[in-house]
Amino acid sequence: MNFSKWITISATALLLLFPPLALGAVQDWAVGVIFLLVLAAAAGSLLQPHRAFFLQATPLTAPLAVLSILTACSFFWSVHRYLSMIAVSQLFACLLFHYVVLHLSQERSCLIFLLYWIISVSTLLCLIGLSQRNGVDPVPWLDYLGGLPRTPWLTATFVNHSHLAGWKCPFRCCFA
């Protein structure tokens, strides 16, 4: 395995592990770390020899292009430029990560690693959630609730169940 492929796989694995452990990645510091990991994964993918990275046609290419155009239009006519810039950069990071995972899933060994990694991280999150549900905090150094009352939802480290749904989005291209 060459160095650029190792960087891509490592950054992707960290991208699948870090956001759930960072409270669903809604804080600014977590988003910054995620941006850096996405850029590292994309750089590793671009540095791999003899592999086409961009312009891979998928069934999601047209909807993602329309979404990108609408986001750009929204940015140019926005009253809140700072928030719009954050939204555009988050969309760009998601698109970049989508293509990194798509690029990795072309090789069978990387696809198998990604699937086992997803199952392992999901199992870890389930165990954290079940232990929190039973009153045991497996990671006491992280205050997941931040002083908020415990909800009846089984959300593990995500605090909000909508963040859990967002965490599953990058896996769609692995199962397609």
PyMOL commands that set and color helices and strands:
alter all, ss='L'
color gray80, all
select helices_A, chain A and resi 3-21+28-47+61-76+81-104+108-133+161-167+169-175
alter helices_A, ss='H'
color red, helices_A
deselect
rebuild
show_as cartoon
